[in-house]
Amino acid sequence: MRDDPLIRALGFLGLRRGAVAKALLLGVGGSLSALGLAALSAWLITRAWQMPPVLYLSVAITAVRALGISRGLFRYLERLATHDLALRAMTTARERVYTALATGSPAYSVTLRRGDLLTRTGDDIDEIGNALIRGLIPIGVGVTTAVAAVVVMALVSLPAAGVLALALVVSGGVAPWLAARGGARTIRDGSQAATESAEATTTALWHASELVVARRRGALLGSAADADRRHLAATDRGRRLEAAAAAATPLAMGASLVAACVIAIQLASQTTGSIAGVASGEGLTPMILGVLVLLPLSAFESTAPLTEAGLQIERSRQSAARVMTLVDGAHADPAEPSGADVAIHRGMVEVSADGLRWGRPQRDVLGPEGGLDLDLRPGARLAVVGPSGVGKSTLLLTLAGLLNPVDGDIACVDVVNRAAVGLRSAGCYFAEEAHLFSTSVRENMRVARGDATDEEIRAALTTVGLDGWVSRLTDGLDTTLSGGAEAVSGGERRRLLLARALLHPAPMVLLDEPTEHLSADDADDLLRRLLGVEDDLFGPERIVVVVTHQLPADVGEAQVVELASAAARDF
């Protein structure tokens, strides 16, 4: 049981026993109120038909009103309690997933596609929360109510109680099992297609203009449409079992009512008087007949949702498996330090590569035949160029120590004492799509270095050409970038990310497309400064590696590595 991913995920939600018990008790209270209302109403209707003095019915009338009010009240409070429980649990789960990724292996995190990450932290965690609202709580309520209904029916008729118990087992046990079995493959196949659709859609939204220029938007939208079609086809599988499960509850209810009528006929044959005879006679009475007929109808109200609960449990189990795989992958190698555990090396370094080839796990090996040789000393500038898909960003991740080389060696040593230095300590990698947070400009800059002063932040922003932009801000560095990247233009975003790189103390700076969204002239000027042709941005002590699609006419003394397009692929 402990290996069940849903059990593990529920433990990951940080559930409080008191909150779970509260939601369950409120749900049971509502269902038992409905059950009592049905039984008492049946008695009251049939007893009133005998026209006794009205005082004989006053307690029953008051109890029916109380049960009717409490039924609605308990169900309303149960909805509030379960949704509050689930929403708090989902918030806790997302926080723990983010913490696991942040404190886990960066080499694992950088291999995750945006679509996968979005699906796991979004829809999948929602499904785990739904296991509480639509799965576990309804199951607990249904089982409790079913037992109570059978006990009440046993007080009226043991044979009728046996038939009701069997019908409730079919409705609350067999039907959910059929639904879960029929939906398991559908959910499993559909989730992969949904992830592919999310990845294609996210790429289309993030890179709309580039895709139009490259004339690849049609192909990407076609792949998204194909993934949607496969998702729809997957959801159509297993519908026969799900349909059988959906039919089980009304069939079981009908069988229970027919059995109740048959038992009523048998009891009637034992009655010494007419069906309107006195209640003291043995056998059938009007009150017993009313309870036999109406009680099962109320009992099945609590088991009818269990078919959907079984399907929800299966959906949640598969979502939990994907989420826990994400968490486990981040901590698969306990010996590997997390990003928070790596100390930044502040001295100058030399980086060399011999026969280096690179690639992401389970994908093509990239790099020239025979590998890439590099010798980067303090002040060195390296430009990596080539068309999209040849592995430029993957090379940066490898030089940053976030991906292991597929072949060849990389060495990094301190210039002064010649001691080996870890690549993750020596390099700072700035991704093309690095995030801007919805907080102040100051705090966005301190992502690179938490102790940066206002003077250092202003100097970095001035160096990248944002001094005029800062001066126009209402609150200066205290101005909140509402919506993060949505608060600035594409060019301003690039310059803000570049200012972060200036503040970072690592001796090797790795920049992925730092001039994207800038005008041609601005991009050319900035690249010249990055490559040290004029007005060097990073100075003579730091190594700078730049990935770009287009170089300026003059690269000065910078080394240039041009990757061929034979291995073109979307990396």
Secondary structure, 3 states (H helix, E strand, C coil): CCCCHHHHHHHHCCCCHHHHHHHHHHHHHHHHHHHHHHHHHHHHHHHHHCCCCHHHHHHHHHHHHHHHHHHHHHHHHHHHHHHHHHHHHHHHHHHHHHHHHHHCCHHHHCCCCHHHHHHHHHHHHHHHHHHHHHHHHHHHHHHHHHHHHHHHHHHHCHHHHHHHHHHHHHHHHHHHHHHHHHHHHHHHHHHHHHHHHHHHHHHHHHCHHHHHHHCCHHHHHHHHHHHHHHHHHHHHCCHHHHHHHHHHHHHHHHHHHHHHHHHHHHHHHHCCCCCCCCCCCCCCCHHHHHHHHHHHHHHHHHHCCHHHHHHHHHHHHHHHHHHHHHHHHHCCCCCCCCHHHCCCCCCCEEEEEEEEEECCCCCCCECCCCCEEEEECCCCEEEEECCCCCCHHHHHHHHCCCCCCCEEEEEEEECCCCCECCHHHHEEEECCCCCCCCCEHHHHHCCCCCCCCHHHHHHHHHHCCCHHHHHHCCCHHHCECCCHHHHCCHHHHHHHHHHHHHHCCCCEEEEECCCCCCCHHHHHHHHHHHCCCCCCCCCCCCEEEEEECCCCCCCCCCEEEECCCCCCCCC
